[in-house]
Amino acid sequence: MGLEEEIAAAAEAASAHAANGEELEGIVPAEPGAGARVYLCAYRSGEEQTWLALDSQYRPVADRALVREAVSIAAMCELAEESAGGGELGELRARLVELRLTDAPEGIEEAEVAAAELQETIRPLPRLASVGYLDAIGLAAARLEQTLGEVGGSPFAEAMKSGMPAADELAAEVIRSYKGPLG
């Protein structure tokens, strides 16, 4: 079964857990570690949002640590996608082409290849948020930064570091508004 089919099955199972007046708003598939598949399900009723995590058998997850890990990896993957290449990878690639055509600086071809590889690494939705995916984006972003001659700290690493508190806050919010018991 492909990821789209898994998400559809998770949506069907998640719908059974919707309270009166609540609508399933979205599902984020995550693999926080060791192959444990979790489907983070967001529900909305007016301004109120609640959450439920389903396991690979589409049953509610009651493990607080697993829910927190799934939310954290999903948030960090999204942040990585948004931060890679300065956040505007398409624009960066266009600027690199322009530079090659006008100034032809040394190393521009390598930078273009690294930017293309980074863009190929970022998967379209739906995609599985996982440690491996996060690492792949990080490696591709680092290669791009190296070809661009970044000196000192990595802008990508700094963006990831500064985004960690937001990921932690989202995980705490999911725990606070969780639809089931957590142990």
N, C-alpha and C positions, 0 to 999 in steps of 0.2 A: 504494500500500500504506500502510495506517495504521500508527501507532506500535505498536499491540498486535501487529499482524501482523509488523512488523519485529522486535520483541522475541522473538516465537515462532520466527522464522527464526534469530535470533541464538542462541537457546537450543538449537535443533537443532544448529547448527554448533558451539556451545560444548561440547555433550555429547560430541562426538567427541574433544575434547581433555582430557576427564577421565581422570585416572590411575586405576589399579585401587583401588577402595574410596573414591574421591572422588565427591562429589555436587555438582552445580551448585546453589549456594545462592541466587543472585540475579543479576539483570542490571540495570545502570543505564545508560540511554542518555544520551549527552552529546554536545554540539557545542561543543568548546573554542574554535573560531574558524574563520572563513572557510568555514563549511559542512561542515567535516570531521566526519562522524558517527563516533562511537566507542561501542562497547558494552562496558562494564566488567563482566566476568564474575567472580563470586566463587565459589570452590569450597571445600568443607570435607571434611576427612577427620579425624574425631575432633576434637581441639582445634586442629589445624593448618588454617590458611586460606591458600589461594593465589589468585592473580589472573591473568587473561588479558584483554587488550583485543582486540576484533575491529573491523575497519574496516567501511565501508559495504557491502563485498562479503563480509563475514563471514569475513575472513582475519585471522590473528593480526597485531597491530601490533608492529613491531620498533623503532619510533622512541621512544626514552626520553622525549624532550621532549613528544611528543604524548600519551603515556600520563600523564605528570605533569600536563599541562594538563587532560586529561579528568578525572582524579581531583580536581584542585583545583576546577574549575568545578562538578563534581557535589557536592563537600563544601560549597562556599560557597552553592550554591542550597539545599541542605538546611538549612544554618544560617540563611539568610535566611528560609525558610519558618517555622522554629522561633522566630525572634527577632521577626518582624514583629508589630507591635501589642503588644509586651511578651510575646509568646510564648503568650498566651491570648486570641486574637482573638474567639472566641465569647463569652467572659466579658466582655471589654471592650465588645462590642456590647450585651450585656444591661445592663451598668452604664450605658451611654450612654442607653439607652431609659429606664431607671429615673430617671436624672437629668432627662431631658426631662420625664417625667411628674410628678416631685415638685418640682423646683426651676426647671425651664425656663431655665437660664442662656443668655445670649446666645451664639450660635455653635454650640449643641448639634446643630442639624440638619446643619450643615456637617460636624461631627465624625462624625455617624452616616453620612452619605454617604461620607466618606473611609474610614471603617472598612469599610463595605460594599464599596467599590471595591477596597480592599486584599484583602479576603477573596475577591473574585471574581478578583483577579489571581493568587492562589495556586492553582495547578492541582492537580487530584487525580492520584494515581498511576494509570497510568504517565504520566509527563511527561518532556519532554526538558530536561535541564540545559543551559543555554546562557547566554552573556553577555547576550543580549537579555532572557531570562527574569529573570536576576539584576537587571538594570537596571530592569525593570518593577516588580519587588517593591520595590527601593530607592526608586524615584520615588513609588510608592503609599504606602510607609511614611513618607517625608518629608512628603507631603501630610497624612497623618493627624497626624503630630507637629506640623505647623504649625497645624492646626485645633485641636489640644488645647492650643496655646500653649506648647509646649516652649521653654524659654529656655536658651541655652547650647548645649552639645554635644548631638548626636542620640543617644539611647539605642540606636537601631537601628545607626547607624554605629559606635558603640562596641562593640556586640555583634559586629559583623562584623569589626572590627579585632582584637578579642581572640580571635576564632575562627580567624584566619589561621594561627597556629602549629599548631593542631590539624589544619587542612587540609593544611599542609605535612608534618606527621608522617604523616598517612594516605597521602599521595602517596609518601613515602619508604618506608613499609611495603609498599605495593603494588609498588614497584620491587624491594624486597628479596625479596618472595615471588612474583615474577613467574614464570609458567610457561614462558617462552621467552626467547630471547636479545634483548637490547636494545642498540641502538647509539646 
